[in-house]
Amino acid sequence: MTMRIGHGFDLHRFSDDPARVLVLGGITIDGHRGLIGHSDADAICHAIADALLSAAQLGDLGQHFPDTDPQWNGVASTLLLREVVGLVHANGWSVANCAVTVLAETPKMKPHRAAIQELLESIVGAPVSVSATTMERLGPIGEGLCLAAEAVALLEKGSR
Ligand code: MG
């Protein structure tokens, strides 16, 4: 059994455009500013996808889905994550688990955590845990200008 750990990080700036919806971990969170990005700017999905690619030594999200490619304009990041899981599987890896930490002053993640975990687990096919922390009102995250997510993923290959 071979195991590999990978790490991903993503950050998106909040938008002042009231038409921009907030999507985190594939779940739409109503009543909050959205994030600016080429896709739906879902930082949770992006961080997990990068952690999976990192663990499999398959580069990063920007390499596979360049933001200069109109094909990915406005795309749901759950679709990108599905593509990444497919790539990981195609390279002989299975996902053992993923863990993601959201760094944000708002929104509070607790009311959305169960729904996000359930959706992400259905995509990744493994346990996913979502935790959150504030930045104590310090820096651009603490001032509410942006939101970030960090993720780790564990992959395994071969028989136990
Ligand atoms: Mg991103």
Backbone and ligand atoms as CSV (ligand in chain L), in Angstrom:
chain,resi,resn,atom,element,x,y,z
A,1,MET,N,N,0.849,-1.204,0.000
A,1,MET,CA,C,0.000,0.000,0.000
A,1,MET,C,C,0.879,1.246,0.000
A,2,THR,N,N,0.685,2.068,-1.004
A,2,THR,CA,C,1.387,3.353,-1.065
A,2,THR,C,C,0.419,4.466,-0.699
A,3,MET,N,N,0.870,5.386,0.128
A,3,MET,CA,C,0.019,6.520,0.502
A,3,MET,C,C,0.730,7.819,0.161
A,4,ARG,N,N,-0.062,8.804,-0.219
A,4,ARG,CA,C,0.489,10.128,-0.535
A,4,ARG,C,C,-0.428,11.199,0.033
A,5,ILE,N,N,0.179,12.203,0.643
A,5,ILE,CA,C,-0.602,13.331,1.143
A,5,ILE,C,C,-0.408,14.520,0.199
A,6,GLY,N,N,-1.440,15.330,0.077
A,6,GLY,CA,C,-1.338,16.526,-0.758
A,6,GLY,C,C,-1.981,17.708,-0.062
A,7,HIS,N,N,-1.574,18.898,-0.461
A,7,HIS,CA,C,-2.077,20.132,0.165
A,7,HIS,C,C,-2.580,21.098,-0.894
A,8,GLY,N,N,-3.660,21.794,-0.584
A,8,GLY,CA,C,-4.185,22.812,-1.494
A,8,GLY,C,C,-4.589,24.066,-0.743
A,9,PHE,N,N,-4.465,25.198,-1.396
A,9,PHE,CA,C,-4.853,26.490,-0.808
A,9,PHE,C,C,-5.549,27.311,-1.875
A,10,ASP,N,N,-6.580,28.040,-1.481
A,10,ASP,CA,C,-7.236,28.938,-2.431
A,10,ASP,C,C,-7.790,30.147,-1.694
A,11,LEU,N,N,-7.864,31.240,-2.408
A,11,LEU,CA,C,-8.382,32.495,-1.839
A,11,LEU,C,C,-9.156,33.224,-2.924
A,12,HIS,N,N,-10.315,33.745,-2.568
A,12,HIS,CA,C,-11.072,34.591,-3.501
A,12,HIS,C,C,-11.562,35.836,-2.777
A,13,ARG,N,N,-11.575,36.927,-3.520
A,13,ARG,CA,C,-12.030,38.223,-3.007
A,13,ARG,C,C,-13.557,38.280,-3.062
A,14,PHE,N,N,-14.182,38.877,-2.049
A,14,PHE,CA,C,-15.633,39.054,-2.084
A,14,PHE,C,C,-16.005,40.117,-3.109
A,15,SER,N,N,-17.150,39.903,-3.753
A,15,SER,CA,C,-17.657,40.800,-4.787
A,15,SER,C,C,-18.692,41.764,-4.208
A,16,ASP,N,N,-18.752,42.971,-4.772
A,16,ASP,CA,C,-19.810,43.913,-4.406
A,16,ASP,C,C,-21.016,43.773,-5.332
A,17,ASP,N,N,-20.917,42.871,-6.316
A,17,ASP,CA,C,-22.008,42.670,-7.277
A,17,ASP,C,C,-23.111,41.842,-6.613
A,18,PRO,N,N,-24.305,42.435,-6.399
A,18,PRO,CA,C,-25.361,41.695,-5.714
A,18,PRO,C,C,-25.861,40.467,-6.489
A,19,ALA,N,N,-25.519,40.413,-7.779
A,19,ALA,CA,C,-25.952,39.269,-8.594
A,19,ALA,C,C,-25.036,38.054,-8.411
A,20,ARG,N,N,-23.890,38.285,-7.794
A,20,ARG,CA,C,-22.907,37.206,-7.625
A,20,ARG,C,C,-23.278,36.378,-6.386
A,21,VAL,N,N,-23.569,35.087,-6.559
A,21,VAL,CA,C,-23.979,34.261,-5.417
A,21,VAL,C,C,-22.755,33.605,-4.774
A,22,LEU,N,N,-22.887,33.335,-3.479
A,22,LEU,CA,C,-21.808,32.671,-2.744
A,22,LEU,C,C,-22.014,31.161,-2.813
A,23,VAL,N,N,-21.015,30.474,-3.350
A,23,VAL,CA,C,-21.052,29.011,-3.421
A,23,VAL,C,C,-19.820,28.483,-2.703
A,24,LEU,N,N,-20.041,27.654,-1.687
A,24,LEU,CA,C,-18.928,27.055,-0.940
A,24,LEU,C,C,-19.169,25.557,-0.790
A,25,GLY,N,N,-18.215,24.782,-1.229
A,25,GLY,CA,C,-18.368,23.330,-1.161
A,25,GLY,C,C,-19.565,22.849,-1.956
A,26,GLY,N,N,-19.891,23.573,-3.016
A,26,GLY,CA,C,-20.995,23.175,-3.893
A,26,GLY,C,C,-22.361,23.614,-3.403
A,27,ILE,N,N,-22.402,24.240,-2.223
A,27,ILE,CA,C,-23.678,24.661,-1.629
A,27,ILE,C,C,-23.827,26.176,-1.788
A,28,THR,N,N,-24.983,26.618,-2.265
A,28,THR,CA,C,-25.257,28.049,-2.380
A,28,THR,C,C,-25.676,28.589,-1.016
A,29,ILE,N,N,-24.977,29.631,-0.577
A,29,ILE,CA,C,-25.262,30.250,0.723
A,29,ILE,C,C,-25.928,31.593,0.455
A,30,ASP,N,N,-27.221,31.656,0.751
A,30,ASP,CA,C,-27.999,32.862,0.465
A,30,ASP,C,C,-27.693,33.964,1.478
A,31,GLY,N,N,-27.911,35.211,1.045
A,31,GLY,CA,C,-27.828,36.342,1.951
A,31,GLY,C,C,-26.418,36.778,2.288
A,32,HIS,N,N,-25.466,36.419,1.440
A,32,HIS,CA,C,-24.075,36.815,1.681
A,32,HIS,C,C,-23.445,37.210,0.347
A,33,ARG,N,N,-22.507,38.163,0.382
A,33,ARG,CA,C,-21.787,38.524,-0.836
A,33,ARG,C,C,-21.147,37.285,-1.467
A,34,GLY,N,N,-21.121,37.258,-2.802
A,34,GLY,CA,C,-20.443,36.184,-3.507
A,34,GLY,C,C,-18.956,36.466,-3.626
A,35,LEU,N,N,-18.259,35.538,-4.241
A,35,LEU,CA,C,-16.814,35.662,-4.433
A,35,LEU,C,C,-16.521,35.912,-5.913
A,36,ILE,N,N,-15.462,36.674,-6.160
A,36,ILE,CA,C,-15.064,36.984,-7.532
A,36,ILE,C,C,-14.194,35.851,-8.063
A,37,GLY,N,N,-14.493,35.389,-9.280
A,37,GLY,CA,C,-13.663,34.360,-9.884
A,37,GLY,C,C,-14.145,34.034,-11.278
A,38,HIS,N,N,-13.297,33.329,-11.998
A,38,HIS,CA,C,-13.613,32.950,-13.377
A,38,HIS,C,C,-14.715,31.890,-13.382
A,39,SER,N,N,-14.591,30.929,-12.457
A,39,SER,CA,C,-15.633,29.923,-12.279
A,39,SER,C,C,-16.619,30.481,-11.252
A,40,ASP,N,N,-17.267,29.615,-10.474
A,40,ASP,CA,C,-18.147,30.106,-9.407
A,40,ASP,C,C,-17.347,30.522,-8.164
A,41,ALA,N,N,-16.014,30.430,-8.240
A,41,ALA,CA,C,-15.104,30.901,-7.183
A,41,ALA,C,C,-15.285,30.139,-5.865
A,42,ASP,N,N,-15.634,28.869,-5.982
A,42,ASP,CA,C,-15.859,28.014,-4.816
A,42,ASP,C,C,-14.505,27.591,-4.231
A,43,ALA,N,N,-14.038,28.353,-3.245
A,43,ALA,CA,C,-12.683,28.154,-2.714
A,43,ALA,C,C,-12.523,26.785,-2.050
A,44,ILE,N,N,-13.600,26.249,-1.473
A,44,ILE,CA,C,-13.507,24.924,-0.839
A,44,ILE,C,C,-13.224,23.862,-1.905
A,45,CYS,N,N,-14.012,23.875,-2.971
A,45,CYS,CA,C,-13.793,22.888,-4.045
A,45,CYS,C,C,-12.410,23.054,-4.669
A,46,HIS,N,N,-11.980,24.308,-4.842
A,46,HIS,CA,C,-10.672,24.540,-5.462
A,46,HIS,C,C,-9.539,24.038,-4.574
A,47,ALA,N,N,-9.636,24.278,-3.273
A,47,ALA,CA,C,-8.577,23.832,-2.364
A,47,ALA,C,C,-8.517,22.307,-2.315
A,48,ILE,N,N,-9.672,21.650,-2.271
A,48,ILE,CA,C,-9.680,20.180,-2.238
A,48,ILE,C,C,-9.151,19.618,-3.552
A,49,ALA,N,N,-9.576,20.199,-4.667
A,49,ALA,CA,C,-9.096,19.718,-5.973
A,49,ALA,C,C,-7.575,19.858,-6.055
A,50,ASP,N,N,-7.042,20.979,-5.573
A,50,ASP,CA,C,-5.583,21.162,-5.600
A,50,ASP,C,C,-4.875,20.198,-4.655
A,51,ALA,N,N,-5.491,19.891,-3.522
A,51,ALA,CA,C,-4.889,18.918,-2.606
A,51,ALA,C,C,-4.828,17.531,-3.251
A,52,LEU,N,N,-5.895,17.157,-3.958
A,52,LEU,CA,C,-5.927,15.856,-4.639
A,52,LEU,C,C,-4.874,15.800,-5.746
A,53,LEU,N,N,-4.788,16.869,-6.551
A,53,LEU,CA,C,-3.794,16.913,-7.632
A,53,LEU,C,C,-2.386,16.902,-7.053
A,54,SER,N,N,-2.205,17.622,-5.947
A,54,SER,CA,C,-0.905,17.679,-5.282
A,54,SER,C,C,-0.474,16.298,-4.807
A,55,ALA,N,N,-1.396,15.579,-4.189
A,55,ALA,CA,C,-1.070,14.246,-3.674
A,55,ALA,C,C,-0.707,13.282,-4.793
A,56,ALA,N,N,-1.384,13.429,-5.937
A,56,ALA,CA,C,-1.147,12.521,-7.069
A,56,ALA,C,C,-0.012,13.017,-7.965
A,57,GLN,N,N,0.613,14.127,-7.592
A,57,GLN,CA,C,1.670,14.761,-8.410
A,57,GLN,C,C,1.182,15.014,-9.833
A,58,LEU,N,N,-0.011,15.579,-9.917
A,58,LEU,CA,C,-0.618,15.861,-11.227
A,58,LEU,C,C,-0.738,17.365,-11.479
A,59,GLY,N,N,0.141,18.142,-10.856
A,59,GLY,CA,C,0.116,19.586,-11.102
A,59,GLY,C,C,-0.932,20.276,-10.260
A,60,ASP,N,N,-1.570,21.301,-10.826
A,60,ASP,CA,C,-2.566,22.037,-10.056
A,60,ASP,C,C,-3.766,22.401,-10.922
A,61,LEU,N,N,-4.758,22.968,-10.274
A,61,LEU,CA,C,-6.041,23.266,-10.922
A,61,LEU,C,C,-5.875,24.231,-12.100
A,62,GLY,N,N,-5.032,25.249,-11.911
A,62,GLY,CA,C,-4.825,26.240,-12.966
A,62,GLY,C,C,-4.224,25.639,-14.225
A,63,GLN,N,N,-3.450,24.581,-14.034
A,63,GLN,CA,C,-2.819,23.899,-15.162
A,63,GLN,C,C,-3.855,23.091,-15.948
A,64,HIS,N,N,-4.766,22.434,-15.245
A,64,HIS,CA,C,-5.759,21.589,-15.906
A,64,HIS,C,C,-6.956,22.387,-16.423
A,65,PHE,N,N,-7.303,23.471,-15.698
A,65,PHE,CA,C,-8.474,24.273,-16.075
A,65,PHE,C,C,-8.088,25.748,-16.112
A,66,PRO,N,N,-7.296,26.171,-17.113
A,66,PRO,CA,C,-6.789,27.551,-17.133
A,66,PRO,C,C,-7.914,28.586,-17.193
A,67,ASP,N,N,-7.746,29.678,-16.418
A,67,ASP,CA,C,-8.801,30.701,-16.379
A,67,ASP,C,C,-8.823,31.550,-17.647
A,68,THR,N,N,-7.904,31.241,-18.581
A,68,THR,CA,C,-7.933,31.896,-19.891
A,68,THR,C,C,-8.810,31.127,-20.876
A,69,ASP,N,N,-9.264,29.930,-20.458
A,69,ASP,CA,C,-10.068,29.077,-21.337
A,69,ASP,C,C,-11.555,29.369,-21.106
A,70,PRO,N,N,-12.257,29.914,-22.131
A,70,PRO,CA,C,-13.676,30.270,-21.952
A,70,PRO,C,C,-14.553,29.068,-21.602
A,71,GLN,N,N,-14.052,27.859,-21.854
A,71,GLN,CA,C,-14.789,26.630,-21.517
A,71,GLN,C,C,-15.126,26.571,-20.025
A,72,TRP,N,N,-14.286,27.200,-19.184
A,72,TRP,CA,C,-14.462,27.103,-17.724
A,72,TRP,C,C,-15.084,28.364,-17.139
A,73,ASN,N,N,-15.544,29.265,-18.020
A,73,ASN,CA,C,-16.134,30.518,-17.550
A,73,ASN,C,C,-17.470,30.241,-16.856
A,74,GLY,N,N,-17.556,30.605,-15.582
A,74,GLY,CA,C,-18.809,30.448,-14.842
A,74,GLY,C,C,-19.163,29.017,-14.493
A,75,VAL,N,N,-18.231,28.096,-14.684
A,75,VAL,CA,C,-18.532,26.683,-14.468
A,75,VAL,C,C,-18.683,26.386,-12.964
A,76,ALA,N,N,-19.522,25.400,-12.647
A,76,ALA,CA,C,-19.651,24.956,-11.254
A,76,ALA,C,C,-18.368,24.234,-10.870
A,77,SER,N,N,-17.790,24.615,-9.744
A,77,SER,CA,C,-16.520,24.004,-9.338
A,77,SER,C,C,-16.691,22.557,-8.896
A,78,THR,N,N,-17.916,22.155,-8.564
A,78,THR,CA,C,-18.150,20.733,-8.281
A,78,THR,C,C,-17.838,19.902,-9.525
A,79,LEU,N,N,-18.079,20.496,-10.708
A,79,LEU,CA,C,-17.751,19.793,-11.956
A,79,LEU,C,C,-16.232,19.646,-12.094
A,80,LEU,N,N,-15.501,20.709,-11.762
A,80,LEU,CA,C,-14.035,20.640,-11.816
A,80,LEU,C,C,-13.523,19.585,-10.829
A,81,LEU,N,N,-14.128,19.563,-9.635
A,81,LEU,CA,C,-13.702,18.591,-8.622
A,81,LEU,C,C,-13.967,17.160,-9.101
A,82,ARG,N,N,-15.129,16.960,-9.737
A,82,ARG,CA,C,-15.429,15.635,-10.306
A,82,ARG,C,C,-14.375,15.235,-11.335
A,83,GLU,N,N,-13.986,16.179,-12.184
A,83,GLU,CA,C,-12.958,15.918,-13.205
A,83,GLU,C,C,-11.644,15.520,-12.537
A,84,VAL,N,N,-11.287,16.227,-11.466
A,84,VAL,CA,C,-10.036,15.953,-10.760
A,84,VAL,C,C,-10.072,14.565,-10.115
A,85,VAL,N,N,-11.194,14.215,-9.494
A,85,VAL,CA,C,-11.324,12.880,-8.893
A,85,VAL,C,C,-11.165,11.814,-9.984
A,86,GLY,N,N,-11.720,12.072,-11.156
A,86,GLY,CA,C,-11.564,11.147,-12.285
A,86,GLY,C,C,-10.107,10.994,-12.696
A,87,LEU,N,N,-9.380,12.107,-12.717
A,87,LEU,CA,C,-7.951,12.080,-13.063
A,87,LEU,C,C,-7.156,11.271,-12.040
A,88,VAL,N,N,-7.479,11.508,-10.778
A,88,VAL,CA,C,-6.800,10.803,-9.683
A,88,VAL,C,C,-7.032,9.288,-9.819
A,89,HIS,N,N,-8.295,8.910,-10.056
A,89,HIS,CA,C,-8.631,7.489,-10.231
A,89,HIS,C,C,-7.929,6.909,-11.461
A,90,ALA,N,N,-7.889,7.689,-12.537
A,90,ALA,CA,C,-7.266,7.213,-13.782
A,90,ALA,C,C,-5.775,6.947,-13.591
A,91,ASN,N,N,-5.199,7.586,-12.575
A,91,ASN,CA,C,-3.783,7.362,-12.276
A,91,ASN,C,C,-3.577,6.296,-11.203
A,92,GLY,N,N,-4.630,5.552,-10.907
A,92,GLY,CA,C,-4.506,4.393,-10.032
A,92,GLY,C,C,-4.679,4.678,-8.555
A,93,TRP,N,N,-5.055,5.928,-8.199
A,93,TRP,CA,C,-5.191,6.286,-6.794
A,93,TRP,C,C,-6.644,6.220,-6.359
A,94,SER,N,N,-6.857,5.882,-5.105
A,94,SER,CA,C,-8.167,6.095,-4.505
A,94,SER,C,C,-7.997,7.083,-3.352
A,95,VAL,N,N,-9.071,7.811,-3.068
A,95,VAL,CA,C,-9.013,8.849,-2.037
A,95,VAL,C,C,-9.310,8.210,-0.683
A,96,ALA,N,N,-8.416,8.414,0.288
A,96,ALA,CA,C,-8.653,7.902,1.644
A,96,ALA,C,C,-9.526,8.880,2.427
A,97,ASN,N,N,-9.154,10.156,2.426
A,97,ASN,CA,C,-9.985,11.201,3.047
A,97,ASN,C,C,-9.455,12.580,2.668
A,98,CYS,N,N,-10.290,13.576,2.909
A,98,CYS,CA,C,-9.903,14.975,2.692
A,98,CYS,C,C,-10.331,15.777,3.910
A,99,ALA,N,N,-9.585,16.829,4.211
A,99,ALA,CA,C,-9.967,17.752,5.280
A,99,ALA,C,C,-9.729,19.168,4.785
A,100,VAL,N,N,-10.698,20.032,5.017
A,100,VAL,CA,C,-10.575,21.416,4.554
A,100,VAL,C,C,-10.871,22.364,5.708
A,101,THR,N,N,-10.104,23.447,5.790
A,101,THR,CA,C,-10.350,24.515,6.762
A,101,THR,C,C,-10.678,25.792,6.010
A,102,VAL,N,N,-11.807,26.393,6.360
A,102,VAL,CA,C,-12.209,27.669,5.766
A,102,VAL,C,C,-11.729,28.788,6.678
A,103,LEU,N,N,-11.059,29.783,6.108
A,103,LEU,CA,C,-10.606,30.952,6.860
A,103,LEU,C,C,-11.453,32.140,6.430
A,104,ALA,N,N,-12.337,32.587,7.314
A,104,ALA,CA,C,-13.258,33.672,6.964
A,104,ALA,C,C,-13.868,34.268,8.232
A,105,GLU,N,N,-14.169,35.570,8.186
A,105,GLU,CA,C,-14.931,36.173,9.287
A,105,GLU,C,C,-16.402,35.800,9.153
A,106,THR,N,N,-16.905,35.892,7.916
A,106,THR,CA,C,-18.269,35.484,7.596
A,106,THR,C,C,-18.240,34.811,6.231
A,107,PRO,N,N,-19.176,33.946,5.875
A,107,PRO,CA,C,-20.289,33.500,6.718
A,107,PRO,C,C,-19.834,32.472,7.752
A,108,LYS,N,N,-20.650,32.259,8.765
A,108,LYS,CA,C,-20.403,31.167,9.694
A,108,LYS,C,C,-20.662,29.851,8.948
A,109,MET,N,N,-19.756,28.905,9.106
A,109,MET,CA,C,-19.863,27.658,8.342
A,109,MET,C,C,-20.755,26.616,9.019
A,110,LYS,N,N,-20.954,26.766,10.341
A,110,LYS,CA,C,-21.638,25.709,11.085
A,110,LYS,C,C,-22.996,25.308,10.483
A,111,PRO,N,N,-23.857,26.281,10.080
A,111,PRO,CA,C,-25.169,25.873,9.551
A,111,PRO,C,C,-25.074,25.122,8.222
A,112,HIS,N,N,-23.935,25.227,7.541
A,112,HIS,CA,C,-23.798,24.659,6.196
A,112,HIS,C,C,-22.893,23.434,6.161
A,113,ARG,N,N,-22.237,23.172,7.294
A,113,ARG,CA,C,-21.177,22.159,7.307
A,113,ARG,C,C,-21.672,20.776,6.886
A,114,ALA,N,N,-22.798,20.344,7.449
A,114,ALA,CA,C,-23.286,18.983,7.164
A,114,ALA,C,C,-23.624,18.826,5.687
A,115,ALA,N,N,-24.280,19.836,5.107
A,115,ALA,CA,C,-24.666,19.760,3.692
A,115,ALA,C,C,-23.443,19.749,2.794
A,116,ILE,N,N,-22.443,20.572,3.151
A,116,ILE,CA,C,-21.220,20.635,2.336
A,116,ILE,C,C,-20.471,19.304,2.408
A,117,GLN,N,N,-20.328,18.780,3.632
A,117,GLN,CA,C,-19.608,17.504,3.784
A,117,GLN,C,C,-20.293,16.392,2.997
A,118,GLU,N,N,-21.625,16.348,3.074
A,118,GLU,CA,C,-22.368,15.280,2.390
A,118,GLU,C,C,-22.171,15.372,0.876
A,119,LEU,N,N,-22.267,16.597,0.350
A,119,LEU,CA,C,-22.102,16.769,-1.095
A,119,LEU,C,C,-20.680,16.421,-1.529
A,120,LEU,N,N,-19.695,16.916,-0.792
A,120,LEU,CA,C,-18.298,16.666,-1.175
A,120,LEU,C,C,-17.947,15.182,-1.068
A,121,GLU,N,N,-18.476,14.517,-0.048
A,121,GLU,CA,C,-18.210,13.080,0.098
A,121,GLU,C,C,-18.788,12.303,-1.075
A,122,SER,N,N,-19.941,12.757,-1.592
A,122,SER,CA,C,-20.550,12.070,-2.736
A,122,SER,C,C,-19.694,12.254,-3.990
A,123,ILE,N,N,-18.957,13.355,-4.064
A,123,ILE,CA,C,-18.104,13.613,-5.236
A,123,ILE,C,C,-16.758,12.904,-5.090
A,124,VAL,N,N,-16.179,13.024,-3.910
A,124,VAL,CA,C,-14.826,12.512,-3.675
A,124,VAL,C,C,-14.842,10.998,-3.417
A,125,GLY,N,N,-15.957,10.492,-2.884
A,125,GLY,CA,C,-16.061,9.060,-2.597
A,125,GLY,C,C,-15.280,8.660,-1.367
A,126,ALA,N,N,-15.099,9.593,-0.446
A,126,ALA,CA,C,-14.331,9.333,0.786
A,126,ALA,C,C,-14.767,10.350,1.830
A,127,PRO,N,N,-14.424,10.096,3.105
A,127,PRO,CA,C,-14.780,11.076,4.137
A,127,PRO,C,C,-14.153,12.449,3.867
A,128,VAL,N,N,-14.956,13.482,4.073
A,128,VAL,CA,C,-14.485,14.862,3.951
A,128,VAL,C,C,-14.886,15.590,5.226
A,129,SER,N,N,-13.941,16.260,5.866
A,129,SER,CA,C,-14.298,17.062,7.034
A,129,SER,C,C,-14.083,18.539,6.723
A,130,VAL,N,N,-14.999,19.355,7.199
A,130,VAL,CA,C,-14.949,20.798,6.973
A,130,VAL,C,C,-14.855,21.485,8.330
A,131,SER,N,N,-13.814,22.251,8.528
A,131,SER,CA,C,-13.703,23.060,9.739
A,131,SER,C,C,-13.529,24.518,9.333
A,132,ALA,N,N,-13.653,25.415,10.292
A,132,ALA,CA,C,-13.586,26.836,9.964
A,132,ALA,C,C,-12.935,27.598,11.105
A,133,THR,N,N,-12.304,28.706,10.747
A,133,THR,CA,C,-11.729,29.591,11.751
A,133,THR,C,C,-11.818,31.022,11.252
A,134,THR,N,N,-11.870,31.972,12.162
A,134,THR,CA,C,-11.787,33.372,11.761
A,134,THR,C,C,-10.323,33.794,11.839
A,135,MET,N,N,-10.041,34.991,11.384
A,135,MET,CA,C,-8.672,35.526,11.472
A,135,MET,C,C,-8.605,36.629,12.526
A,136,GLU,N,N,-9.548,36.581,13.497
A,136,GLU,CA,C,-9.541,37.559,14.596
A,136,GLU,C,C,-9.559,38.996,14.074
A,137,ARG,N,N,-10.262,39.195,12.961
A,137,ARG,CA,C,-10.432,40.517,12.325
A,137,ARG,C,C,-9.120,41.126,11.841
A,138,LEU,N,N,-8.092,40.285,11.685
A,138,LEU,CA,C,-6.789,40.774,11.239
A,138,LEU,C,C,-6.563,40.469,9.760
A,139,GLY,N,N,-5.912,41.394,9.049
A,139,GLY,CA,C,-5.545,41.158,7.665
A,139,GLY,C,C,-6.751,41.205,6.744
A,140,PRO,N,N,-6.528,40.963,5.450
A,140,PRO,CA,C,-7.625,41.079,4.474
A,140,PRO,C,C,-8.763,40.083,4.709
A,141,ILE,N,N,-8.448,38.890,5.208
A,141,ILE,CA,C,-9.522,37.938,5.515
A,141,ILE,C,C,-10.316,38.450,6.706
A,142,GLY,N,N,-9.590,38.906,7.729
A,142,GLY,CA,C,-10.230,39.400,8.939
A,142,GLY,C,C,-11.065,40.644,8.709
A,143,GLU,N,N,-10.671,41.432,7.705
A,143,GLU,CA,C,-11.419,42.647,7.374
A,143,GLU,C,C,-12.600,42.357,6.454
A,144,GLY,N,N,-12.767,41.079,6.090
A,144,GLY,CA,C,-13.917,40.692,5.272
A,144,GLY,C,C,-13.761,40.987,3.798
A,145,LEU,N,N,-12.517,41.184,3.343
A,145,LEU,CA,C,-12.295,41.453,1.919
A,145,LEU,C,C,-12.279,40.175,1.099
A,146,CYS,N,N,-11.945,39.069,1.741
A,146,CYS,CA,C,-11.773,37.821,1.010
A,146,CYS,C,C,-11.980,36.631,1.939
A,147,LEU,N,N,-11.982,35.479,1.343
A,147,LEU,CA,C,-12.157,34.212,2.065
A,147,LEU,C,C,-11.116,33.245,1.515
A,148,ALA,N,N,-10.585,32.390,2.375
A,148,ALA,CA,C,-9.595,31.420,1.917
A,148,ALA,C,C,-9.956,30.026,2.421
A,149,ALA,N,N,-9.398,29.017,1.771
A,149,ALA,CA,C,-9.584,27.633,2.202
A,149,ALA,C,C,-8.276,26.885,2.030
A,150,GLU,N,N,-7.974,26.054,3.013
A,150,GLU,CA,C,-6.814,25.178,2.948
A,150,GLU,C,C,-7.322,23.753,3.025
A,151,ALA,N,N,-6.703,22.847,2.269
A,151,ALA,CA,C,-7.163,21.456,2.293
A,151,ALA,C,C,-5.980,20.503,2.264
A,152,VAL,N,N,-6.171,19.357,2.871
A,152,VAL,CA,C,-5.249,18.242,2.703
A,152,VAL,C,C,-6.047,17.048,2.197
A,153,ALA,N,N,-5.370,16.216,1.424
A,153,ALA,CA,C,-6.001,15.007,0.901
A,153,ALA,C,C,-5.022,13.856,1.041
A,154,LEU,N,N,-5.548,12.689,1.374
A,154,LEU,CA,C,-4.724,11.483,1.469
A,154,LEU,C,C,-5.192,10.500,0.395
A,155,LEU,N,N,-4.225,10.018,-0.393
A,155,LEU,CA,C,-4.517,9.049,-1.449
A,155,LEU,C,C,-3.845,7.724,-1.117
A,156,GLU,N,N,-4.440,6.646,-1.609
A,156,GLU,CA,C,-3.798,5.337,-1.445
A,156,GLU,C,C,-3.856,4.552,-2.734
A,157,LYS,N,N,-2.855,3.679,-2.905
A,157,LYS,CA,C,-2.724,2.872,-4.110
A,157,LYS,C,C,-2.244,1.479,-3.708
A,158,GLY,N,N,-2.791,0.453,-4.348
A,158,GLY,CA,C,-2.355,-0.908,-4.053
A,158,GLY,C,C,-3.210,-1.562,-2.994
A,159,SER,N,N,-2.920,-2.850,-2.700
A,159,SER,CA,C,-3.759,-3.580,-1.755
A,159,SER,C,C,-3.283,-3.354,-0.328
A,160,ARG,N,N,-4.209,-3.476,0.603
A,160,ARG,CA,C,-3.899,-3.294,2.015
A,160,ARG,C,C,-3.143,-4.495,2.551
L,1,MG,MG,MG,-9.953,29.417,-6.883
